[in-house]
């Protein structure tokens, strides 16, 4: 319940900030262009609060906090007195209309930059990009425990977050990427991370784990948090047991259990699973059972789960810059993030990004925002900046009903010298409704899928 309330709260606060800034961009430029604004609304639906200013503009907070709008005087929507016709939006030059429409996404871009600058000045605590014991592709590529990843493909990675963000595009493309690493003694070397060896159906939500990477000291103890009914361990192992060895091979972390079980399953037969329980050392003969997950992957399991919650080690890195130094750093970061987001859009259309990972719905956004906010101010500014940038890019897509769709209309008007016909614009509105409904449906589907998982 606490997580639910926290997620709902941070979603409302975050959307309130982002929508207010976006709509204020439209509002501010419209007023500067001489357009009369009838209503400035945060949210949709019935008004929870409203106030009329001296100039007649209605300011309101509505019941559904999933957006907002600025309603301007427009002869296409209602009769306008002749004395006020010059203040109607539709009477403005095409360049003024472009400026008013583009002002919303521009405001989100400015907000994104300001948030990133503030985040860098405050300093974002994180884990150092120092590796724990490597497995799988990482180990096969030559990465070892205590290696510090200095750069991925030319981009410096001062923190674990930066390392994950740098690896994500290459993993989705399943393209080998060069890493610059330093060992525990500080000696640098080049490593080619063979991401081309990733299976086509790898878990895109767990890229770093799929590669075989884990931060130093970030381990899950080999303690049983839950024994699944009807599993191989049911009735034998118990919650709280700490596994110390399997078939004579020592177990130090929960992650050590899986590879040992795969070898046992392929060999067949029982194996001695050694545990400590209430200070007593015990050993049980157990045989792993074959399991096929939702992706069709087959593996051998005992039917046990790790503890639901573990104590995380303290963060040992801080990404921070002075107020002046943060100015160009924030500018470079917004350029990098924009490129990554646009790349994700391209990968979604090309099929390299799974549909379940393309569009996040309000539930996923709420949970992510709550998780980031719980880590401190700098992390909350990070997620708020990402959301602001996402809103800007989404609104600039050439889809009717979005700002990008209106900009497309006005660009066509510039080329042909006259506005599109009402029939053509109405057809575009229907297309836009279908596309937006599809995006919303996909977002809610992904939300439900994440909850089920």
C-alpha positions as CSV (number, residue, x, y, z in Angstrom):
1,X,0.0,0.0,0.0
2,X,2.9,2.4,0.8
3,X,4.4,1.8,-2.6
4,X,1.1,2.3,-4.3
5,X,0.4,5.6,-2.5
6,X,4.0,6.8,-3.2
7,X,3.8,5.9,-6.9
8,X,0.4,7.6,-7.2
9,X,1.7,10.7,-5.5
10,X,4.9,11.0,-7.5
11,X,3.0,10.4,-10.8
12,X,0.6,13.3,-10.0
13,X,3.4,15.6,-8.9
14,X,5.6,14.8,-12.0
15,X,2.8,15.0,-14.5
16,X,1.6,18.2,-12.9
17,X,5.1,19.8,-13.3
18,X,5.6,18.5,-16.9
19,X,2.2,19.4,-18.2
20,X,2.2,22.8,-16.6
21,X,5.5,23.7,-18.2
22,X,4.4,22.3,-21.6
23,X,1.1,24.2,-21.6
24,X,2.8,27.3,-20.3
25,X,5.0,27.3,-23.3
26,X,1.9,27.4,-25.6
27,X,0.3,30.0,-23.4
28,X,3.3,32.3,-23.1
29,X,4.0,32.4,-26.8
30,X,0.3,32.7,-27.7
31,X,0.0,35.8,-25.5
32,X,3.2,37.3,-27.0
33,X,1.7,36.7,-30.5
34,X,-1.5,38.6,-29.6
35,X,-3.8,35.5,-29.3
36,X,-6.4,35.6,-26.7
37,X,-6.3,32.6,-24.3
38,X,-9.7,31.4,-23.1
39,X,-8.6,28.6,-20.7
40,X,-5.4,27.2,-19.2
41,X,-6.2,23.8,-17.8
42,X,-4.0,21.3,-16.0
43,X,-5.8,17.9,-16.4
44,X,-9.0,17.0,-18.2
45,X,-12.6,16.6,-17.2
46,X,-14.5,18.5,-14.6
47,X,-12.8,21.4,-12.7
48,X,-11.6,20.8,-9.2
49,X,-10.5,24.4,-8.9
50,X,-10.8,27.4,-11.3
51,X,-10.3,31.1,-11.3
52,X,-10.9,33.8,-13.9
53,X,-8.2,36.4,-14.4
54,X,-9.0,40.1,-15.2
55,X,-8.3,39.5,-18.8
56,X,-11.0,36.8,-19.0
57,X,-8.6,33.8,-19.0
58,X,-9.9,30.8,-17.0
59,X,-7.2,28.9,-15.0
60,X,-8.3,25.5,-13.8
61,X,-7.1,22.2,-12.3
62,X,-9.2,19.4,-13.6
63,X,-10.1,15.9,-12.2
64,X,-8.0,13.7,-14.6
65,X,-4.3,14.6,-14.1
66,X,-3.1,12.9,-17.3
67,X,-2.5,15.9,-19.5
68,X,-3.7,19.5,-20.0
69,X,-4.5,22.0,-22.7
70,X,-4.6,25.7,-23.6
71,X,-7.9,26.8,-25.3
72,X,-7.4,29.8,-27.5
73,X,-9.9,32.0,-29.3
74,X,-10.6,30.3,-32.7
75,X,-13.2,31.0,-35.3
76,X,-13.2,27.3,-36.3
77,X,-14.5,26.3,-32.9
78,X,-17.1,29.1,-32.1
79,X,-18.4,32.4,-33.4
80,X,-16.0,35.3,-32.6
81,X,-17.1,38.9,-32.4
82,X,-15.7,41.1,-35.2
83,X,-13.9,43.3,-32.6
84,X,-11.9,40.3,-31.3
85,X,-11.3,38.5,-34.6
86,X,-7.7,39.8,-34.8
87,X,-7.0,37.9,-31.5
88,X,-8.2,34.5,-33.0
89,X,-5.6,31.8,-33.4
90,X,-6.7,31.0,-36.9
91,X,-6.2,34.6,-38.0
92,X,-2.5,34.6,-37.2
93,X,0.3,34.2,-39.8
94,X,1.5,30.7,-40.4
95,X,4.8,31.5,-38.7
96,X,3.1,32.7,-35.5
97,X,1.0,29.5,-35.5
98,X,4.2,27.4,-35.8
99,X,5.8,29.3,-33.0
100,X,2.8,28.8,-30.7
101,X,2.5,25.1,-31.4
102,X,6.3,24.5,-31.2
103,X,6.5,26.4,-27.9
104,X,5.1,23.4,-25.9
105,X,7.8,20.9,-26.8
106,X,10.4,23.7,-26.6
107,X,9.4,24.4,-23.0
108,X,9.9,20.7,-22.2
109,X,13.3,20.7,-23.8
110,X,14.3,23.8,-21.7
111,X,12.9,22.2,-18.6
112,X,14.9,19.0,-19.4
113,X,18.1,21.0,-19.7
114,X,17.4,22.9,-16.4
115,X,16.7,19.6,-14.6
116,X,19.9,17.9,-15.9
117,X,22.0,21.0,-14.9
118,X,20.5,21.0,-11.4
119,X,21.1,17.2,-11.1
120,X,24.7,17.5,-12.0
121,X,25.2,20.4,-9.6
122,X,23.6,18.6,-6.7
123,X,25.4,15.4,-7.6
124,X,23.9,12.0,-8.3
125,X,25.2,9.2,-6.0
126,X,25.6,5.9,-7.7
127,X,27.7,2.7,-7.8
128,X,31.1,2.8,-9.4
129,X,31.4,1.0,-12.7
130,X,33.6,-1.7,-11.1
131,X,32.7,-5.3,-11.9
132,X,32.0,-8.1,-9.6
133,X,32.6,-11.7,-10.8
134,X,31.7,-11.8,-14.5
135,X,29.8,-14.6,-16.1
136,X,28.5,-15.5,-19.6
137,X,29.3,-13.2,-22.5
138,X,31.2,-10.7,-20.2
139,X,33.6,-13.4,-18.9
140,X,34.0,-14.9,-22.4
141,X,34.9,-11.4,-23.7
142,X,37.7,-11.1,-21.1
143,X,36.1,-9.0,-18.4
144,X,37.2,-9.9,-14.9
145,X,36.2,-9.1,-11.3
146,X,37.5,-5.7,-10.1
147,X,37.7,-4.3,-13.7
148,X,36.6,-0.7,-13.9
149,X,34.8,0.1,-17.2
150,X,36.1,3.6,-18.1
151,X,34.3,4.0,-21.5
152,X,31.9,2.2,-23.8
153,X,32.4,2.8,-27.5
154,X,34.1,6.2,-26.8
155,X,31.6,7.4,-24.2
156,X,32.9,7.7,-20.7
157,X,31.1,5.8,-18.0
158,X,31.8,7.4,-14.6
159,X,29.0,5.5,-12.9
160,X,27.1,2.2,-13.1
161,X,24.0,4.0,-14.5
162,X,26.1,5.5,-17.3
163,X,27.5,2.1,-18.0
164,X,24.0,0.6,-18.4
165,X,22.8,3.4,-20.6
166,X,25.8,3.1,-22.8
167,X,25.4,-0.7,-23.2
168,X,21.7,-0.7,-23.9
169,X,21.7,0.5,-27.6
170,X,24.5,-1.9,-28.6
171,X,22.8,-4.8,-26.8
172,X,19.5,-4.1,-28.6
173,X,21.4,-4.0,-31.9
174,X,23.4,-7.1,-30.8
175,X,26.5,-5.4,-32.0
176,X,30.0,-5.9,-30.5
177,X,31.2,-2.8,-28.7
178,X,34.7,-1.8,-27.6
179,X,35.3,-1.1,-23.9
180,X,38.2,0.7,-22.2
181,X,38.7,-0.9,-18.9
182,X,41.3,-0.7,-16.0
183,X,42.2,-3.6,-13.7
184,X,42.6,-3.3,-10.0
185,X,46.2,-2.1,-10.4
186,X,45.1,0.7,-12.8
187,X,46.5,-0.9,-16.0
188,X,44.2,0.0,-18.9
189,X,43.3,-2.3,-21.8
190,X,40.8,-2.6,-24.6
191,X,38.1,-5.3,-24.5
192,X,35.6,-6.2,-27.3
193,X,32.3,-7.1,-25.6
194,X,30.7,-9.7,-27.9
195,X,27.1,-8.6,-27.7
196,X,26.5,-10.3,-31.1
197,X,26.5,-13.5,-29.0
198,X,23.3,-12.4,-27.2
199,X,20.4,-14.6,-28.1
200,X,17.7,-12.9,-30.2
201,X,15.1,-13.3,-27.4
202,X,17.3,-12.1,-24.5
203,X,15.5,-10.2,-21.8
204,X,15.7,-6.6,-22.9
205,X,14.6,-5.4,-19.4
206,X,17.7,-7.0,-17.9
207,X,20.4,-6.2,-20.4
208,X,23.3,-6.0,-18.0
209,X,22.4,-9.2,-16.3
210,X,21.9,-10.9,-19.7
211,X,25.5,-9.9,-20.6
212,X,26.8,-11.3,-17.3
213,X,27.7,-8.1,-15.5
214,X,27.1,-7.1,-11.9
215,X,28.5,-4.3,-9.8
216,X,31.2,-5.0,-7.2
217,X,29.9,-5.9,-3.8
218,X,26.4,-6.0,-5.2
219,X,25.5,-9.6,-4.5
220,X,22.5,-11.5,-3.3
221,X,23.3,-13.8,-0.5
222,X,22.6,-17.5,-1.1
223,X,19.8,-17.5,1.3
224,X,16.4,-19.0,0.5
225,X,13.6,-16.5,0.6
226,X,10.8,-18.8,-0.5
227,X,10.4,-22.5,-1.4
228,X,7.9,-23.0,-4.3
229,X,5.2,-25.6,-3.8
230,X,5.8,-28.8,-5.7
231,X,9.4,-27.8,-6.5
232,X,12.3,-30.1,-6.1
233,X,13.2,-28.5,-2.8
234,X,9.6,-28.5,-1.4
235,X,9.5,-30.3,2.0
236,X,13.3,-30.5,2.2
237,X,14.8,-27.0,2.2
238,X,13.2,-24.2,4.2
239,X,13.0,-20.4,4.1
240,X,16.1,-18.9,5.8
241,X,18.4,-21.8,4.8
242,X,21.7,-20.5,3.5
243,X,23.1,-22.7,0.7
244,X,26.8,-23.3,1.2
245,X,27.6,-25.9,-1.5
246,X,26.1,-27.9,-4.3
247,X,27.6,-31.2,-5.3
248,X,30.8,-30.2,-3.4
249,X,31.1,-26.9,-5.2
250,X,31.1,-23.9,-2.9
251,X,28.3,-21.4,-3.2
252,X,28.9,-17.8,-2.1
253,X,26.1,-15.9,-3.9
254,X,22.6,-16.7,-5.0
255,X,23.8,-16.2,-8.6
256,X,26.2,-19.1,-8.2
257,X,23.3,-21.5,-7.8
258,X,22.0,-21.4,-11.4
259,X,25.1,-22.4,-13.3
260,X,25.7,-25.3,-10.9
261,X,22.1,-26.5,-11.3
262,X,22.4,-26.5,-15.1
263,X,25.5,-28.7,-14.9
264,X,23.7,-31.1,-12.6
265,X,20.6,-31.2,-14.7
266,X,22.6,-32.1,-17.8
267,X,24.5,-34.8,-15.8
268,X,21.3,-36.2,-14.2
269,X,20.9,-37.8,-10.8
270,X,20.8,-36.4,-7.3
271,X,23.3,-34.0,-5.8
272,X,24.1,-33.1,-2.2
273,X,22.9,-29.6,-1.4
274,X,24.6,-28.3,1.8
275,X,22.9,-25.6,3.9
276,X,23.3,-24.0,7.3
277,X,20.1,-23.8,9.3
278,X,20.0,-22.2,12.8
279,X,23.7,-22.6,13.0
280,X,23.6,-26.3,12.1
281,X,25.2,-27.7,8.9
282,X,22.9,-30.0,7.0
283,X,23.1,-31.8,3.6
284,X,20.2,-33.1,1.5
285,X,20.2,-35.2,-1.7
286,X,18.1,-33.3,-4.3
287,X,17.6,-33.6,-8.1
288,X,16.9,-30.4,-10.1
289,X,13.8,-30.4,-12.3
290,X,13.5,-29.0,-15.8
291,X,11.5,-25.8,-16.2
292,X,10.5,-23.8,-19.3
293,X,9.9,-20.1,-18.8
294,X,7.5,-17.7,-20.6
295,X,10.2,-17.1,-23.3
296,X,10.6,-20.8,-24.0
297,X,14.0,-21.1,-22.3
298,X,14.6,-24.4,-20.6
299,X,16.6,-24.6,-17.4
300,X,17.1,-26.7,-14.3
301,X,15.8,-25.4,-11.0
302,X,15.2,-26.4,-7.4
303,X,12.1,-24.3,-7.0
304,X,13.6,-21.7,-4.6
305,X,13.6,-17.9,-4.7
306,X,16.0,-15.3,-3.4
307,X,15.0,-13.1,-0.4
308,X,12.3,-10.6,-1.4
309,X,14.4,-7.7,0.0
310,X,18.1,-7.4,0.5
311,X,20.3,-4.8,2.1
312,X,22.0,-2.8,-0.6
313,X,25.6,-1.8,-0.2
314,X,26.4,2.0,0.2
315,X,26.9,3.9,-3.1
316,X,30.5,4.6,-3.8
317,X,30.5,7.1,-6.7
318,X,29.2,10.6,-7.2
319,X,28.6,12.2,-10.5
320,X,28.9,15.9,-9.8
321,X,30.0,19.2,-11.5
322,X,30.3,22.8,-10.5
323,X,27.6,25.3,-11.6
324,X,29.7,26.5,-14.5
325,X,31.1,23.1,-15.6
326,X,27.6,21.6,-15.5
327,X,26.4,24.0,-18.3
328,X,28.1,22.2,-21.2
329,X,27.8,18.8,-19.6
330,X,24.0,19.2,-19.4
331,X,23.9,20.3,-23.0
332,X,25.9,17.3,-24.1
333,X,23.7,15.0,-22.0
334,X,20.4,16.3,-23.5
335,X,21.9,15.7,-27.0
336,X,23.0,12.2,-26.0
337,X,19.6,11.3,-24.4
338,X,17.7,12.7,-27.4
339,X,19.8,10.5,-29.8
340,X,19.1,7.5,-27.6
341,X,15.3,8.1,-27.4
342,X,15.1,8.6,-31.2
343,X,17.1,5.5,-31.7
344,X,14.6,3.6,-29.5
345,X,11.8,4.8,-31.7
346,X,13.7,3.6,-34.8
347,X,14.3,0.2,-33.1
348,X,10.7,-0.1,-32.2
349,X,9.6,0.3,-35.8
350,X,12.4,-2.0,-37.1
351,X,11.4,-4.7,-34.6
352,X,14.7,-4.7,-32.6
353,X,12.9,-3.4,-29.6
354,X,10.2,-5.7,-28.2
355,X,6.7,-4.2,-28.1
356,X,6.4,-4.8,-24.4
357,X,9.4,-2.4,-23.9
358,X,8.3,0.4,-26.4
359,X,5.7,2.5,-24.6
360,X,5.3,2.8,-20.9
361,X,1.9,3.4,-19.4
362,X,1.0,5.4,-16.3
363,X,1.4,2.5,-13.9
364,X,5.0,1.8,-15.1
365,X,5.8,5.5,-15.1
366,X,4.4,5.9,-11.6
367,X,6.4,2.9,-10.2
368,X,9.6,4.1,-11.9
369,X,9.1,7.7,-10.6
370,X,8.6,6.5,-7.1
371,X,11.7,4.2,-7.3
372,X,13.8,7.1,-8.5
373,X,12.4,9.6,-6.0
374,X,13.2,7.2,-3.1
375,X,16.9,7.5,-4.0
376,X,17.1,11.2,-3.4
377,X,16.6,14.6,-5.2
378,X,19.2,14.1,-7.9
379,X,17.7,10.8,-9.0
380,X,14.2,12.3,-9.0
381,X,15.5,15.2,-11.2
382,X,17.0,12.5,-13.5
383,X,13.6,10.7,-14.1
384,X,11.8,14.1,-14.4
385,X,14.3,15.2,-17.1
386,X,13.9,11.9,-19.0
387,X,10.1,12.3,-18.9
388,X,10.2,15.9,-20.0
389,X,12.4,15.0,-22.9
390,X,10.1,12.1,-23.8
391,X,7.1,14.4,-23.8
392,X,8.9,16.8,-26.1
393,X,9.9,14.1,-28.6
394,X,6.5,12.4,-28.5
395,X,4.7,15.7,-29.2
396,X,6.9,16.4,-32.1
397,X,6.0,13.2,-33.9
398,X,4.1,14.0,-37.1
399,X,0.8,12.5,-35.8
400,X,-2.4,14.6,-36.1
401,X,-3.8,15.8,-32.8
402,X,-0.2,16.1,-31.5
403,X,1.9,19.2,-31.8
404,X,4.0,17.6,-34.5
405,X,0.8,16.9,-36.5
406,X,-0.1,20.6,-36.4
407,X,3.4,21.6,-37.4
408,X,3.1,19.2,-40.4
409,X,-0.1,20.9,-41.5
410,X,1.6,24.4,-41.3
411,X,4.7,23.2,-43.2
412,X,2.4,21.9,-45.9
413,X,0.6,25.3,-45.9
414,X,3.9,27.1,-46.3
415,X,4.8,24.9,-49.3
416,X,1.4,25.1,-51.1
417,X,0.7,28.7,-50.1
418,X,-2.7,27.9,-48.6
419,X,-4.1,25.9,-45.7
420,X,-5.2,22.3,-46.1
421,X,-8.9,21.8,-46.8
422,X,-11.1,21.1,-43.8
423,X,-11.8,17.7,-45.3
424,X,-8.1,16.8,-45.4
425,X,-7.6,18.0,-41.8
426,X,-10.6,16.1,-40.6
427,X,-9.3,12.9,-42.2
428,X,-6.0,13.5,-40.5
429,X,-7.7,13.9,-37.2
430,X,-9.3,10.5,-37.5
431,X,-6.0,9.0,-38.4
432,X,-4.5,10.7,-35.4
433,X,-7.2,9.3,-33.1
434,X,-6.6,5.8,-34.3
435,X,-2.8,6.1,-33.8
436,X,-3.1,7.6,-30.3
437,X,-5.7,5.1,-29.3
438,X,-3.3,2.3,-30.4
439,X,-0.4,3.9,-28.5
440,X,-2.6,4.2,-25.4
441,X,-3.8,0.6,-25.7
442,X,-0.2,-0.6,-26.1
443,X,0.8,1.4,-23.0
444,X,-1.9,-0.1,-20.9
445,X,-1.2,-3.6,-22.2
446,X,2.5,-3.2,-21.2
447,X,1.4,-1.9,-17.8
448,X,-0.8,-5.0,-17.2
449,X,1.9,-7.3,-18.5
450,X,4.5,-5.8,-16.1
451,X,2.1,-6.2,-13.2
452,X,1.4,-9.8,-14.0
453,X,5.1,-10.6,-14.3
